[in-house]
Amino acid sequence: MPVSRSSAVSSPRNPRRRSFLRAAAAAGATLVSGGAPWVRGQPAAAVLGHGAFRYRVVPGWGVLGPATPVKDCHGIVRDREGHLLLLTNHTANNVIVYDRAGRLVHKWGTRFPGAHGLSIVTEGAREVLFITDLNTARVVKTTLDGTMLEEWRWPGHTGKYTEEKQYRPSWTLHLPAGDFFILDGYGRDYICHHGPDGKFRRIFGGQEGGITHWGPHGGMADVRDSARPTLLIAMSDQQYLLRLGLDGTILGRTELPGGNPRQIRLHGGNFFVAHLADNWPQDRASRGFVSVLDGDLRVLANVGGTAPEYDDAGRLRRMRSREPVFTHPHDLVVDDDGSLYVAQFASGQTYPVKLERV
């Protein structure tokens, strides 16, 4: 079923993410490694955020040293034991498992050079991981300790692709009943729906009808209304969140001007959005921030960014990075205490940043 669209989905101002990745790789060496920039250059006791959402960096959390290296830290999730699982595209250890204190519990993985998206899913009595790999054009399901369970390759059978290199899956979104959706955010922009048995059901979206690039990067299945679940998509370069029906119908969009939303997490009734800098590397002072939104997707706070402001018509004014706490947030997770753990892209091989709520 084709996706319903408006011409606004493809914005002429959007930079090409492929160029962004090339620029990130070239500039990564100029960033200082070994921990969060905030810890190195600013008082660790400084309080970040606005209103009820204020945080303080925990210096040195998760720094493991050369025996456990990282490159880009793309994804981070939390299991039922409270462990933090970090996904990096360093093939010495693609998955790094931390305890809450930031100590190494376990590490595994050498086969994901393009490791990008990480989802944790409960299947009966167990939890499993879904990993997307940009370089090998596949989605893999594993146990928490790395045992391979299943994989999905490029969907050539759909007729939407003529060769494997056109397919670069960025993330998976999951429904409680087991259905999941694969976002081809760095390829041809299609979304593939699979059933609980893993079998392909439908494909929608894509570069059709004059749309040349719209880029569903990350997101989540919003199941707060169990009778009407939707997909909430992080449209990174386009600077908005897109809400889709499960058949791909566009239901709405939420503008986030000045942001670059890479991933969305729901915790305690609030949405947390990780933003890369919107115009890096041209503006090196723009390092990204984390937004906290209410249940209606209205921004309440920007951690590391300017305070959110709405005009009289209810339009959000442009947000900006303000404090040098982050280096390109790409994903995040929130624990039971409300602390944030932020994984970063093109950050000079730095480990995640932990911010405790104050």
Steps between C-alpha positions, in 0.01 A plus 500: 500500500658834403564753768290816504730800465519872478766690312633627831653163576801575279641833611736685263709622791588149620871403476579160356576262783752315291705822480457541874648158562800575279556832676467334839764244417739769379447722801488231769874514546478864605284414800671417826437147625486360850172618650226760473603850388304643793718315748817631337403863448227598744415458869356154554258644757324723245127434469352460152143507375186694580196486725449162662762337278843592631810285495862488603777309316654206684874542422680199357198270484557206265856584397664161445834563332685350202413138578135578422502751213209677332459687174154646445266419790177466310249322724436443868229302682432374853409142593276380783804448725587868471804444277573752226581349160695723264533441125816621328634438150840400640537133410721422799181509708179608328288465814626626836296416811528737799365488851340817635830615646657494154710187556547241227282190543547334163587576139456317173468539125750521215273474194320835484725758330197717427323448834235773526160426652438311825163386637425279799183289487331267746404163349325289760742447787806635320632827364660519158685763299438622145809653337505678165823513301544763230806339342379141475139595411335280759298487819603243759317365806722376784485399864632753751834320505539488122362168381364549148133407470381632165589751230328690221684602183410757235138466381575441133182295462290817536614640165598828665873433482722391213813432709593446863702820537180704461382366838650642822269433797525750785263379776218264593172597669301239694140438603420306820344212304826441313453684172796717405590760241842544339593856403724522194614844609829512310390315189182553299288610799252211498347352813451121510234352727566149637262286704572338838627194312761719329341461158467796266154654481517829309722784391413870486662840477807522284620731228193507283263757355768763458633456854876465473596486866310515827708286732323312784800476734375372838187503710261283695160336490263715705259257666356726770166454325501123460203513263680738264877452508711724280861540392683810618797563272806718562547695176852615578611741227143618450479614864162351587329192638266320261203294617391215273224244511610139485424500126718805439227763494631836620307609810695808602835661564659693784754765402823514700681796337870510576503138611615194314299216657675165475308291751195520726446326834188503719538494877254595774260666258769720343682467170876545494661592168872484419608775257818516298613851415281623215780653290820325611781517389445851362419626849745328733344668805176313437547171685144376540264465797220287645138617496233397751144510364165448666245243389369737232853553360540852635862572599544557874880513530819483296790339686814672372291730280306824514173515693200412281288797392168501318354801318142624535388265227641201687797452268827391654779750445839379378695301760880504524783329681609710795735303726791281378378195687437273201669405176215398268244300702370205298299295750414502870337301776338605828529291818262463793656798678451721197870508412593535132762294317588651162684319219679730254593492132827636354613598849869415479448146632353613831286283725139583597416798718297442818294783646331455836174678562509768769 
